[in-house]
Every structure is written in structure tokens, then in C-alpha cells.
Amino acid sequence: MGARHSGREAALQMLFKMEASGATVDRVIELFWRNCEADPEGRVYADAALRGIADALEKVDARIAAASAHWRLERMARVDRNVLRLGTWELEHKLDVPRAVILDEAVELAKAYGTEESSSFVNGVLDKIAESLGRVDTDR
């Protein structure tokens, strides 16, 4: 497992904890890493993602809401919502990471932590968000 993959997994878990507990970003990061080990690069990626998503949460959620017709954010499964937050933030802020990698990683997280329908839902919503941001892979 690569550092970014483990970082994404950690970021998803921290997003989930932050949403469930209402704790601050700093507190969630402190408690999470107290009990978990990670590749240093993965940890840096996870912390940056969590802070970035928290700082831009309103904007990230608005993008998700616009791309997910017939699904209000609060009605989405918590895992799906947070995988979408991570993927949306990456699509907007991690321009060095190809669109296909971001979508593939999000789908894998949705398969691992979500329901049977999560991966196709996440893929469809993130694909719309990527299109709206003008994110296209060069080999398309």
C-alpha cells in the first residue's frame, strides 16, 4: 500500500471521527495519531487533506450537492459523504494527482468502507465534479 493510499484512508477515518464527534481538526488529528501508526508521507498527506477539507467544507459540500442530483448531503451515508469530500478536495487542490487516480482511490475507499452501492455512487458524483472543474486526464 502506498503512502498516499494510507494517507487517504487515514484522512477518511479522521473525517468520519470529526463529523461524528464534532471535535476540532487539531483534536481529531492528535487523538488519531496517538493510536495509529503511519508512513510519515501518508501522515502528512492525511493531515493536509483533513485541514484542507475542514477549511473549505462549505465549498466542498456545495460542489457535492450540485453534482449529486436527488441526494441531499445529510441523507447520504456518512462514509459516502466523507469519501466524496476527500475526492472533491483532491480534485480541486491536488492538481499533480491525475483525475483517474483520485477517482480510483475514492472508489476503492467506498468499496472498503461503504455499502454495495457506494462505489458506483461515489464514482458518478466525483466524475461530475471533475467535469465541472475541468479536470481531464491527458490520455482521454
C-alpha positions in Angstrom: 0.0 0.0 0.0 1.4 3.4 -1.0 1.9 6.4 1.3 -0.9 8.4 -0.4 -3.3 5.5 -0.2 -2.7 5.0 3.5 -2.9 8.8 3.9 -6.3 8.8 2.2 -7.5 6.0 4.4 -6.4 7.9 7.5 -8.0 11.1 6.3 -11.3 9.3 5.7 -11.2 7.8 9.2 -10.4 11.2 10.7 -13.2 12.9 8.7 -15.6 10.3 9.9 -14.5 10.8 13.5 -14.6 14.6 13.2 -18.1 14.5 11.8 -19.3 12.0 14.5 -17.7 13.8 17.4 -17.8 17.4 16.5 -14.2 17.7 17.7 -11.8 20.2 16.2 -9.4 19.3 13.5 -6.4 19.5 15.8 -8.0 17.3 18.4 -9.0 14.7 15.9 -5.5 14.6 14.4 -3.9 14.4 17.9 -6.2 11.5 19.0 -6.0 9.6 15.8 -2.2 9.6 15.5 -1.9 8.7 19.2 -3.4 5.3 18.4 -2.3 4.7 14.8 1.0 4.5 13.1 1.5 5.6 9.5 4.1 6.2 6.9 5.4 9.7 7.5 4.4 10.8 4.0 1.0 9.2 4.4 0.5 11.1 7.7 1.5 14.4 6.1 -1.0 13.8 3.3 -3.8 12.8 5.7 -3.3 15.8 7.9 -3.1 18.2 5.0 -6.3 16.7 3.5 -8.2 16.9 6.8 -7.2 20.5 7.3 -7.9 21.4 3.7 -11.4 19.8 3.8 -12.2 21.4 7.1 -11.1 24.9 5.9 -13.2 24.6 2.7 -16.0 22.4 3.9 -18.8 24.7 2.8 -17.4 25.0 -0.7 -16.7 21.2 -0.9 -20.2 20.3 0.3 -21.7 22.8 -2.2 -19.8 21.1 -5.1 -21.0 17.7 -3.9 -24.6 18.9 -3.5 -24.6 20.4 -7.0 -23.3 17.1 -8.5 -25.5 14.7 -6.6 -28.9 15.2 -8.1 -31.7 13.8 -5.9 -29.4 13.3 -2.9 -29.1 15.8 -0.1 -25.8 15.7 1.8 -27.4 14.9 5.1 -29.2 11.8 3.6 -26.0 10.3 2.2 -24.3 7.5 4.1 -21.6 9.0 6.3 -18.9 7.0 4.6 -20.0 8.1 1.1 -20.3 11.7 2.1 -16.8 11.7 3.5 -15.2 9.8 0.6 -16.8 12.4 -1.6 -15.4 15.3 0.5 -11.9 13.8 0.2 -12.2 13.2 -3.5 -13.7 16.6 -4.2 -10.9 18.3 -2.2 -8.3 16.3 -4.1 -9.8 17.1 -7.5 -9.7 20.8 -6.7 -6.4 21.1 -4.8 -4.2 18.2 -5.8 -3.6 19.1 -9.5 -0.4 16.9 -9.6 -2.6 13.8 -9.0 -4.4 12.6 -12.1 -8.1 12.6 -12.1 -8.2 8.8 -12.7 -6.1 8.2 -9.7 -8.3 10.3 -7.5 -11.5 8.6 -8.7 -10.0 5.1 -8.5 -8.8 5.7 -4.9 -12.2 7.1 -3.9 -14.0 4.1 -5.4 -11.6 1.7 -3.6 -12.3 3.5 -0.3 -16.0 3.4 -0.9 -15.8 -0.4 -1.6 -13.7 -1.0 1.5 -15.8 1.1 3.9 -19.2 1.7 2.3 -22.1 -0.3 1.1 -22.5 -2.3 -2.0 -23.8 0.7 -3.9 -21.2 3.2 -2.5 -18.6 2.7 -5.2 -20.8 3.4 -8.1 -22.4 6.4 -6.4 -19.1 7.9 -5.4 -17.7 7.3 -8.9 -20.7 9.0 -10.6 -20.7 12.1 -8.3 -16.9 12.6 -8.5 -17.0 12.2 -12.2 -19.5 15.1 -12.4 -17.4 17.2 -10.1 -14.2 16.5 -12.1 -16.0 17.6 -15.3 -17.3 20.8 -13.6 -13.7 21.6 -12.5 -12.3 20.9 -16.0 -10.2 18.0 -14.7 -9.5 15.7 -17.6 -6.7 13.2 -17.9 -4.3 13.7 -20.8 -4.8 10.2 -22.3 -8.6 10.7 -22.8 
